Amino acid sequence: MYANTEKKLTEIETTTISTLSEFISYVETKCLGEYMLFRGQSQDWDLLPKISRILPKKGTSILDMETRMLDDFKRLSKPFLKNIPTNEWEWLGLAQHHGLSTRLLNWSKSTCCLMVYSK
C-alpha cells in the first residue's frame, strides 16, 4: 500500500501484491521519481492504528486506555533507557517500537520496510 503525496490525502491508492516478483515489477514500473510512502500489512485491515482494533473496557475510552498503557510503559521503561523521551510523541514512538498499541500509524519511504511488515 502506498500514498502518493502529490494527490489529495483522500485519494490514497492501494495495491495488493502477493509475490516477490510482483513486488519487484511494481517497484520497477511504478516507483520512478515520485515521493511515495509505503505501509506493509500482513492482513487486510483498514488504515487505522493498532489501538483502534482493541475494544476498551466498558466505560473507558480508547484515549484513556492508551494513556494508562503509556503511563505504565514510562514507569517501567525508565530504568532501561539511556535517553529519556522529552515529549509525548517521542514516548508514543518508543512505546510503539516496543510493541505497545498506540494511535500512531507507521509509514515508510523504504520498500524494504514494506516487505518486512507484510510478511
TORPA-354759 format. One record per atom (N, C-alpha, C, O, CB): z negated, x, y negated; residue in three letters. Coordinates in steps of 0.02 Angstrom, whole numbers, padded with zeros to 5 digits, always signed. Each point is the difference from the previous one (the first is absolute). Glycine has a CB too. Example, Ala and Ser with C-alpha at 12.3 -4.5 7.8 and 13.67 -1.06 7.14 Angstrom:
# TORPA-354759
-00390+00660+00284Ala/+00000-00045-00059Ala/+00000+00045-00060Ala/-00033+00052+00001Ala/-00029-00147+00058Ala/+00098+00077-00112Ser/-00003+00042-00059Ser/-00037-00039-00055Ser/-00008+00025-00055Ser/+00116+00034+00087Ser/
END
This chain:
# TORPA-354759
+00000+00042+00057Met/+00000-00042-00057Met/+00000+00045-00061Met/-00033+00052+00000Met/-00027-00145+00062Met/+00096+00074-00113Tyr/-00001+00041-00060Tyr/+00005-00043-00062Tyr/+00022-00058+00003Tyr/+00030+00152+00060Tyr/-00072-00066-00118Ala/+00006-00035-00064Ala/+00046+00042-00044Ala/-00016+00058-00015Ala/-00099-00112+00025Ala/+00169+00026-00032Asn/+00044+00033-00046Asn/-00028-00015-00070Asn/+00003-00057-00023Asn/+00100+00048+00101Asn/-00129+00060-00112Thr/-00034-00011-00063Thr/+00047-00017-00057Thr/-00024-00017-00055Thr/-00063+00095+00094Thr/+00152-00074-00029Glu/+00047-00020-00053Glu/+00010-00076+00001Glu/+00027-00027-00048Glu/+00030+00139+00056Glu/-00079-00145+00044Lys/+00005-00073+00003Lys/-00066-00029-00024Lys/-00050+00036-00006Lys/+00133-00031+00102Lys/-00084-00069-00110Lys/-00062-00033-00017Lys/-00046+00002+00060Lys/+00022+00002+00057Lys/+00037-00077-00140Lys/-00124+00073+00069Leu/-00048+00003+00055Leu/+00007-00059+00048Leu/-00020+00006+00058Leu/-00057+00054-00133Leu/+00104-00115+00052Thr/+00008-00058+00044Thr/+00059+00008+00047Thr/+00010-00042+00044Thr/-00061-00028-00133Thr/+00090+00122+00080Glu/+00060+00010+00040Glu/-00009+00059+00048Glu/+00044+00043+00004Glu/+00026-00091-00097Glu/-00125+00050+00130Ile/-00011+00054+00047Ile/+00042-00012+00062Ile/-00006-00052+00033Ile/-00112+00070-00077Ile/+00159+00030+00059Glu/+00043-00004+00059Glu/-00039+00026+00060Glu/-00032+00052-00004Glu/+00137-00038-00066Glu/-00101-00050+00125Thr/-00032+00024+00061Thr/+00053+00013+00053Thr/+00050-00036+00004Thr/-00156-00028-00031Thr/+00094+00114+00067Thr/+00046+00018+00053Thr/-00041+00015+00063Thr/-00047+00040-00003Thr/+00132+00006-00080Thr/-00069-00077+00137Thr/-00033+00014+00064Thr/+00041+00050+00038Thr/+00060-00009+00011Thr/-00111-00107-00008Thr/+00018+00171+00017Ile/+00033+00054+00037Ile/-00038+00009+00065Ile/-00061+00007-00001Ile/+00101+00051-00106Ile/-00004-00057+00163Ser/-00033+00003+00065Ser/+00006+00066+00036Ser/-00040+00015+00044Ser/+00063-00134-00037Ser/+00026+00160-00025Thr/+00010+00063+00036Thr/+00006+00058-00049Thr/+00013-00010-00059Thr/+00044-00052+00152Thr/-00067+00122-00068Leu/+00006+00060-00041Leu/+00071+00007-00026Leu/+00010+00020-00058Leu/-00102+00035+00124Leu/+00141-00069-00025Ser/+00069+00008-00023Ser/+00016-00050-00056Ser/+00036+00017-00047Ser/-00003+00023+00162Ser/-00059-00101-00111Glu/+00009-00049-00055Glu/-00033+00026-00063Glu/+00028-00007-00055Glu/-00025-00088+00138Glu/-00061+00125-00076Phe/-00037+00026-00057Phe/+00040+00056-00034Phe/+00008+00000-00061Phe/-00116-00030+00116Phe/+00132+00077-00016Ile/+00038+00057-00027Ile/+00062-00025-00035Ile/+00016+00022-00055Ile/-00059+00053+00147Ile/+00079-00122-00061Ser/+00060-00028-00031Ser/-00017-00035-00066Ser/+00036+00007-00049Ser/+00015-00021+00163Ser/-00105-00023-00114Tyr/-00021-00036-00061Tyr/-00015+00049-00057Tyr/+00024-00009-00056Tyr/-00071-00084+00127Tyr/+00008+00145-00056Val/-00018+00049-00051Val/+00061+00036-00026Val/+00007+00011-00060Val/-00118+00004+00115Val/+00157+00003-00010Glu/+00060+00037-00020Glu/+00047-00043-00043Glu/+00036+00027-00042Glu/-00045+00040+00146Glu/+00010-00132-00093Thr/+00048-00042-00036Thr/-00030-00039-00059Thr/+00035-00015-00048Thr/+00026+00005+00154Thr/-00125-00005-00103Lys/-00030-00044-00052Lys/-00045+00037-00049Lys/-00013-00026-00054Lys/+00018-00064+00137Lys/-00028+00148-00066Cys/-00049+00035-00042Cys/+00031+00057-00039Cys/-00022+00057+00004Cys/-00067-00088+00077Cys/+00141+00016-00117Leu/+00037+00051-00036Leu/-00014-00004-00075Leu/+00031-00040-00035Leu/+00058+00037+00123Leu/-00135+00043-00112Gly/-00012+00006-00071Gly/-00042-00055-00032Gly/-00019+00007-00058Gly/+00124+00051+00057Gly/-00118-00111+00036Glu/-00042-00052-00029Glu/-00073+00017+00010Glu/-00019+00032+00049Glu/+00109-00118-00027Glu/-00132+00065-00069Tyr/-00072+00007+00008Tyr/-00023-00058+00043Tyr/+00006-00058-00019Tyr/-00021+00118-00093Tyr/-00011-00044+00171Met/-00020-00052+00046Met/-00071+00012+00023Met/-00023+00057+00005Met/+00142-00071+00032Met/-00154-00040-00024Leu/-00066+00002+00029Leu/+00004-00031+00070Leu/+00035-00049+00010Leu/-00091+00043-00124Leu/+00021+00037+00161Phe/+00002-00023+00069Phe/-00068-00023+00024Phe/-00051+00025-00024Phe/+00145+00054+00046Phe/-00094-00126+00023Arg/-00061-00022+00032Arg/+00015-00011+00073Arg/+00043-00040+00018Arg/-00087-00014-00124Arg/+00008+00089+00149Gly/+00009-00009+00071Gly/-00054-00046+00027Gly/-00059+00007-00018Gly/+00111+00106+00028Gly/-00034-00159+00032Gln/-00048-00045+00032Gln/+00018-00006+00073Gln/+00059-00004+00019Gln/-00077-00061-00126Gln/-00033+00065+00150Ser/+00013-00006+00071Ser/+00008-00072+00021Ser/+00024-00014+00055Ser/-00088+00119-00037Ser/+00043-00152-00060Gln/+00008-00071+00014Gln/+00033-00034-00060Gln/+00000+00028-00055Gln/-00101-00027+00131Gln/+00128-00060-00066Asp/+00033-00036-00054Asp/-00050-00041-00040Asp/-00003-00061+00006Asp/+00108+00056+00063Asp/-00145+00040-00110Trp/-00048-00033-00044Trp/+00031-00011-00068Trp/+00048+00034-00019Trp/-00144+00019+00081Trp/+00068-00102-00099Asp/+00019-00007-00070Asp/-00022+00062-00038Asp/-00043+00037+00023Asp/+00034-00164-00016Asp/+00039+00139-00065Leu/-00019+00058-00041Leu/-00065-00014-00036Leu/-00001-00014-00060Leu/+00123+00046+00046Leu/-00175-00030+00051Leu/-00068-00010-00026Leu/-00044+00056+00025Leu/+00011+00026+00054Leu/+00005-00152-00057Leu/-00067+00144-00035Pro/-00045+00053+00023Pro/-00040-00022+00061Pro/-00008-00060+00013Pro/-00001+00103-00130Pro/-00015+00006+00154Lys/-00035-00014+00063Lys/-00060-00046-00009Lys/-00013-00042+00043Lys/+00050+00154-00003Lys/-00073-00105-00096Ile/-00059-00041-00010Ile/+00017-00074-00003Ile/-00042-00042+00016Ile/-00011+00137-00076Ile/+00114-00112+00041Ser/+00020-00070-00005Ser/+00010-00031+00069Ser/+00007-00061+00006Ser/+00046+00085-00116Ser/-00051+00017+00162Arg/+00008-00026+00068Arg/-00067-00010+00035Arg/-00003-00020+00058Arg/+00113+00077-00052Arg/-00165-00043-00042Ile/-00067-00010+00027Ile/-00029-00063-00030Ile/+00002-00009-00061Ile/-00019+00134+00076Ile/-00009-00168+00027Leu/-00031-00061-00026Leu/-00073+00014-00017Leu/-00039+00019+00043Leu/+00117-00091+00026Leu/-00097+00063-00132Pro/-00070+00011-00019Pro/-00045-00054+00029Pro/+00022-00055+00017Pro/+00016+00111-00122Pro/-00103-00039+00110Lys/-00049-00049+00023Lys/-00002-00058-00048Lys/+00015+00007-00059Lys/-00083+00083+00115Lys/+00048-00148-00031Lys/-00004-00060-00042Lys/-00045+00014-00061Lys/-00055+00026+00007Lys/+00074-00100+00095Lys/+00006+00055-00160Gly/-00039+00009-00062Gly/+00009+00069-00031Gly/-00032+00015-00050Gly/-00049-00095+00095Gly/+00124+00123-00016Thr/+00012+00067-00026Thr/+00074+00007-00017Thr/+00043-00023+00037Thr/-00139+00070+00032Thr/+00110-00016-00126Ser/+00069+00011-00019Ser/+00024+00068+00028Ser/-00041+00041+00020Ser/+00026-00111-00125Ser/+00080+00080+00105Ile/+00028+00064+00022Ile/-00024+00056-00045Ile/-00015+00054+00023Ile/+00117-00113+00023Ile/-00107+00045-00112Leu/-00024+00051-00047Leu/-00073+00019+00015Leu/-00017+00058-00001Leu/+00097-00103-00086Leu/-00121-00005+00102Asp/-00070+00014+00018Asp/-00004+00043+00064Asp/-00039+00047+00004Asp/+00003-00155-00057Asp/+00078+00090+00101Met/+00001+00037+00063Met/+00022+00073-00012Met/-00031+00046+00027Met/+00056-00153+00036Met/+00027+00116-00102Glu/+00024+00068-00015Glu/-00054+00039-00038Glu/-00011+00059+00015Glu/+00130-00101-00018Glu/-00152+00011-00044Thr/-00052+00034-00039Thr/-00056+00024+00045Thr/-00023+00056-00006Thr/+00051-00127-00093Thr/-00051+00028+00145Arg/-00053+00020+00046Arg/+00022+00057+00045Arg/-00038+00048+00010Arg/-00006-00165-00012Arg/+00105+00113+00029Met/+00024+00054+00044Met/+00007+00065-00039Met/-00017+00053+00025Met/+00077-00138+00046Met/-00034+00081-00133Leu/+00010+00060-00040Leu/-00068+00030-00020Leu/-00007+00061+00000Leu/+00116-00108-00043Leu/-00158+00005+00026Asp/-00066+00026-00016Asp/-00030+00037+00060Asp/-00030+00053-00008Asp/+00013-00148-00073Asp/+00025+00067+00141Asp/-00025+00034+00061Asp/+00037+00066+00010Asp/-00030+00051+00017Asp/+00002-00162+00035Asp/+00094+00110-00062Phe/+00040+00061+00008Phe/-00024+00054-00048Phe/-00009+00057+00020Phe/+00107-00126+00018Phe/-00108+00051-00101Lys/-00023+00048-00050Lys/-00067+00031+00022Lys/-00008+00061+00000Lys/+00067-00126-00091Lys/-00106+00023+00110Arg/-00066+00023+00018Arg/+00002+00046+00062Arg/-00034+00052+00001Arg/-00014-00157-00049Arg/+00086+00087+00097Leu/+00002+00038+00063Leu/+00044+00062-00003Leu/-00010+00047+00037Leu/-00011-00154+00022Leu/+00071+00107-00104Ser/+00047+00056-00001Ser/-00021+00057-00047Ser/+00021+00057+00010Ser/+00067-00138+00017Ser/-00128+00067-00077Lys/-00018+00051-00050Lys/-00025+00065+00030Lys/+00019+00053-00024Lys/-00046-00145-00052Lys/-00016+00091+00128Pro/-00023+00064+00028Pro/+00055+00044+00029Pro/-00009+00060+00009Pro/-00098-00117+00015Pro/+00165+00027-00009Phe/+00055+00037+00032Phe/+00056+00020-00048Phe/+00048+00032+00020Phe/-00076-00094+00083Phe/+00023+00042-00166Leu/+00053+00012-00049Leu/-00013+00062-00042Leu/-00055+00010-00026Leu/+00076-00133+00024Leu/+00030+00164-00005Lys/-00004+00057-00046Lys/+00009-00023-00072Lys/-00035+00023-00045Lys/+00079+00054+00135Lys/+00003-00123-00100Asn/+00013-00028-00067Asn/-00012-00075+00002Asn/+00031-00036+00039Asn/+00054+00127-00064Asn/-00129-00114-00017Ile/-00016-00071-00003Ile/+00051-00035-00045Ile/+00012+00022-00056Ile/-00135+00001+00075Ile/+00154-00077+00004Pro/+00047-00037-00042Pro/-00033-00021-00066Pro/-00060-00013-00003Pro/+00119-00029+00106Pro/-00019+00039-00156Thr/-00027-00013-00066Thr/+00010-00072-00024Thr/-00027-00019-00052Thr/+00048+00137+00027Thr/+00018-00158+00062Asn/+00009-00070-00020Asn/+00013-00042+00063Asn/+00009+00026+00055Asn/+00037+00009-00170Asn/-00044-00100+00105Glu/+00008-00047+00056Glu/+00067+00008+00036Glu/+00003-00007+00061Glu/-00077-00072-00121Glu/+00128+00095+00023Trp/+00065+00008+00031Trp/+00000+00060+00047Trp/+00028-00003+00055Trp/+00027-00048-00155Trp/-00087+00106+00079Glu/-00005+00058+00044Glu/-00041-00016+00062Glu/+00017+00021+00055Glu/-00007+00055-00155Glu/-00065-00114+00091Trp/-00040-00020+00057Trp/+00041-00044+00048Trp/-00003+00009+00061Trp/-00101-00003-00132Trp/+00141-00053+00043Leu/+00041-00044+00043Leu/+00052+00040+00039Leu/+00010-00011+00059Leu/-00027-00083-00141Leu/+00050+00142+00048Gly/+00050+00042+00034Gly/-00031+00041+00056Gly/+00028+00004+00054Gly/+00036+00000-00160Gly/-00122+00026+00093Leu/-00034+00041+00050Leu/-00023-00044+00058Leu/+00009+00018+00059Leu/-00046+00062-00148Leu/+00008-00137+00073Ala/-00023-00046+00052Ala/+00057-00024+00044Ala/-00006-00003+00061Ala/-00088-00033-00136Ala/+00150+00019+00044Gln/+00058-00023+00039Gln/+00026+00056+00044Gln/+00019-00011+00057Gln/+00011-00071-00147Gln/-00028+00142+00063His/+00022+00058+00039His/-00042+00008+00064His/+00026+00022+00052His/+00011+00034-00158His/-00100-00074+00102His/-00045+00006+00057His/-00005-00066+00040His/-00045-00006+00042His/-00019+00093-00105His/+00108-00135+00050Gly/+00005-00059+00043Gly/-00032-00063-00026Gly/+00004-00051+00034Gly/-00002+00130+00056Gly/-00033-00078-00148Leu/-00030-00060-00027Leu/+00055-00048-00024Leu/+00049+00022-00031Leu/-00153+00043-00002Leu/+00096-00128+00046Ser/+00047-00050-00025Ser/-00013-00009-00075Ser/-00056-00016-00020Ser/+00062-00043+00133Ser/+00047+00067-00153Thr/-00007-00007-00073Thr/+00057-00041-00027Thr/+00044-00023+00037Thr/-00103+00134-00044Thr/+00059-00121-00059Arg/+00053-00037-00035Arg/+00062+00042-00011Arg/+00051-00026-00024Arg/-00138-00042-00031Arg/+00085+00132+00072Leu/+00056+00044-00012Leu/+00055-00009+00053Leu/-00015-00012+00059Leu/-00063+00095-00113Leu/+00140-00079+00033Leu/+00057-00005+00046Leu/+00039+00065-00006Leu/+00026+00017-00053Leu/-00019-00144+00041Leu/-00003+00164+00067Asn/+00031+00066-00001Asn/+00076-00005-00002Asn/+00031-00039+00035Asn/-00128+00084+00028Asn/+00126-00003-00107Trp/+00072+00010-00005Trp/+00010+00075-00002Trp/-00046+00037-00018Trp/+00066-00148-00042Trp/+00039+00134+00076Ser/+00015+00071-00002Ser/+00071+00012-00022Ser/+00044-00043+00009Ser/-00128+00064+00081Ser/+00096+00037-00120Lys/+00069+00022-00016Lys/+00030+00034+00061Lys/+00060+00014+00001Lys/-00089-00002-00123Lys/-00012+00002+00172Ser/+00020+00040+00058Ser/+00022-00044+00058Ser/-00037-00045+00021Ser/-00041+00135-00058Ser/+00138-00077+00063Thr/+00022-00036+00060Thr/-00040+00023+00061Thr/-00005-00038+00048Thr/+00120+00026-00097Thr/-00142+00072+00047Cys/-00042+00023+00056Cys/-00064-00041+00005Cys/-00020-00018+00056Cys/+00066+00134-00070Cys/-00077-00132-00042Cys/-00059-00043+00002Cys/+00017-00069+00027Cys/-00040-00029+00037Cys/-00007+00092-00134Cys/+00105-00088+00079Leu/+00023-00064+00025Leu/+00000+00001+00076Leu/-00022-00048+00032Leu/+00092+00032-00135Leu/-00044+00070+00132Met/+00004+00005+00073Met/-00069+00003+00033Met/-00011-00031+00052Met/+00120+00091-00065Met/-00155-00025-00018Val/-00068+00007+00029Val/-00033-00069+00004Val/-00029-00017+00052Val/+00018+00134-00098Val/+00015-00157-00007Tyr/-00035-00064-00002Tyr/+00038-00056+00034Tyr/-00026-00055+00005Tyr/-00027+00092-00109Tyr/+00113-00024+00126Ser/+00039-00051+00034Ser/-00009+00001+00075Ser/+00025-00044+00035Ser/+00057+00051-00127Ser/-00116+00042+00117Lys/-00005+00006+00073Lys/-00042-00053+00031Lys/-00009-00001+00061Lys/+00023+00121-00074Lys/
END
